[in-house]
Amino acid sequence: MSPGRRSARTGGIGAHWILMVTVVLTLGLSMAVQGYMNHLSGIDEPRGQVSRATGGVPGAVAEGGPVVDPRGDGVRTATPSDHTVALTFDDGPDPVWTPRILDVLREHGVHATFFVTGSSAIKHPEIVRRMAAEGHEIGIQTLTHTDLSAAPSWRLQLETRGAQKVVAGITGNSPSLLRPPHTSTNATTTDGQWSAMDAAADQGFLTVLNTVNSGDWRRPGAEVITGLLLQPGVQGQVVLMHDGGGNRSQTVDALSAALERQEKSGISFTSVGDSIGIDSTRKASVGDAILGKAFVWGIRLTDAVVAAISWGLVAAGIVTLLRAVLVMVVAARHSRAVRKSREAERNRGWFEPPLRVEVTEPVSVIVPAYNESAGIEAAVRSIAASTHPVQVIVVDDGSTDGTADIVEALELPNVQVIRKENGGKPSALNAGIAAAHHELVVMVDGDTVFELDTVHVLIQRFADPRVGAISGNTKIANRGGILGAWQHIEYVVGFNLDLRLFDVAECMPTVPGAIGAFRREALARVGGVSHDTLAEDTDLTMALCRDGWRVVYEDDALAWTEAPATLGALWKQRYRWCYGTLQAMWKHRGAIAQSGPAGKLGRRGIGYLFVFQVLLPLFAPIVDVFAIYGLVFLDPVRIAVVWGIFLLIQFIMAAYAFRLDREPMRALWTLPLQQFVYRQLMYLVVIQSVVTALAGVRLRWHRMERYGSLRVPAATQERS
């Protein structure tokens, strides 16, 4: 992040946008895959029996055996051999019930067929490997337990081949048995189910229906299920049970009881393949095994990513809520302390000494100006008309639009113009400091106007000799229009919540360039205004804090500034601010390990900036992607409620800040739109700034457009 690296060309770099889009798309794909695998499942409750639609299902299927082979020219079916019961289990593997069922089968030396769901197999691969190791037959029940009868062809292939690849990746073997979800007996097969069975046959699958449904998902009692397993009959049966999808304790007990009584019943329990004399499993090819492993690990990776994002969202939500509570509590404390101090001063008797020494010494006001012709007259007139004695120094930094001429033509007695070659804002400020006659210095941007008493109110806290700098309260002058309203909200919240917090916590990171007062002694001790960063105000403030000076906030010292009126101008301004702040944070990172005032700046101020101006904005695109994910795969109402709570927190914070600043609330109607539009713009600025900084690119200064919207306050005009 060193500022001394190569300079950025006009137009900046584009690699960071490619990186950001790639990351967002990757996360979006991960969430889509995870949502598909985990939230489109239909295994909650099996469907009841349905009547078969006439005309579409071949008679050989409707009246044949439960193992259906539509491959080739005709349709063949098979039934387990006499006195044989093929045990089949659906909806697993389940981490609780499947191992218990496997234990019972191993105890009695019986093999069964498990139709696994791909999504569950990915979560519990060790259980699938145990099935294979203990000689059980593994079939598939699709990837997400979807109803294949209603699935388009692409999804049918994804569900069947995907589940097959999962098993191949876990066991090294490729299954060929399929039990389509929600199917039952041959006689109840619908036209849609037959169509899906026929399509799956083209991929090499045999469909296994059932002849006896244990109904264990209804939990009718272990004895009822046991009776169904041991029901008399010469013809072989395929029994449907479940090892997943709910509490299967009755299934375990019924299976154990039936296997203990199998010899007396004359029934042989086995797998589907053994019951009809086929080997349904082949060794997977090297390609299929590799593809299967990659598929399994890819799905598990998406699960991990979404889980991490979910925990990140929880953490971000907690931090956001705590921040809201913290800033409002501290702002209330700050406001209450200031109000009590002022009331005590007003109510003291004429014979009592003042509670605080009034600062009356003259002040040098420095106005750095580069091509500020649009607003320089209003700025200079408002400052020169101050009720406090001031020396106004306008430093023309090589302007080409006649800025200096405009100021000189005003012929104001307390205004001095310094012309110099263009050297940048820090150079202009240092030139002004060198020409200042007074110990107290106020720095103000050339696009800012003051109230009559702004300077006097601003410098009063210099009565405390520990104070080295004071921030005023910057207001947006051109707040008309929605973009102006958004910036107005941002300024009011920032100055009346965050700056009060920094003041109380003694960790002020920035005295804004629009209005700030400084002791010349403090400026001299830190070497003046540095050229090292593009945020010279933040850099200077951090240097003062590290030097041991108190930096405070005065909310009644008002300055009116001109905000960007277009998105392009706003982008350039915030890009420079954000990049410069990152530079300043990096430059002063050593404060984190220091003690005293420097340590407060490092651990409190820089830490706060890092969390709320870097980390959370970087996380913001993920929040938006997750919101879309939630609307598609989760409960939209729940997502809307969470978003509403977040918006409510922002509204409460903004409303409280407006109340503290005695601002009318009407601008707050734009707050919801600000969260959907303005917030995205700001986090894109942060992303570009961070990537630019990490790439070692030194950003050029972007001068903001001026619109001439500033006006000298009426009272100021009368005085001037």
Secondary structure, DSSP 8 states (H G I E B T S, - for coil): --TTS-B--TT--SHHHHHHHHHHHHHHHHHHHHHHHHHS---SS--------TTTS-HHHHTS-SEEE--SSS-EEE---TTEEEEEEEEE--TTHHHHHHHHHHHHT---EEEE-HHHHHH-HHHHHHHHHTT-EEEE--SS---GGG--HHHHHHHHHHHHHHHHHHHSEEE-EE--TT---STT--HHHHHHHHHHHTTT-EEE--SEE--GGG---HHHHHHHHT---SS-EEEEEESSSS--HHHHHHHHHHHHTHHHHT-EEE-HHHHHT---EEE--HHHHHHHHHHHHHHHHHHHHHHHHHHHHHHHHHHHHHHHHHHHHHHHHHHHHHHHHHHHHHHS-TTS--SS----S-EEEEEEESS-TTTHHHHHHHHHT-SS-EEEEEEEES-SSSHHHHHHHH--TTEEEEEE----HHHHHHHHHHH--SSEEEE--TTEEE-TTHHHHHHGGGGSTTEEEEEEEEEES---SHHHHHHHHHHHHIIIIIHHHHHHHT------TTSEEEEHHHHHHTTSS-SSSS-HHHHHHHHHHHTT-EEEEEEEEEEEE----SHHHHHHHHHHHHHHHHHHHHHTGGGGG--HHHHHIIIIIIHHHIIIIIIHHHHHHHHHHHHHHHHHHS-HHHHHHHHHHHHHHHHHHHHHHHHHTT--GGGGGGHHHIIIIIHHHHHHHHHHHHHHHHTT-B---------------HHHHHH-
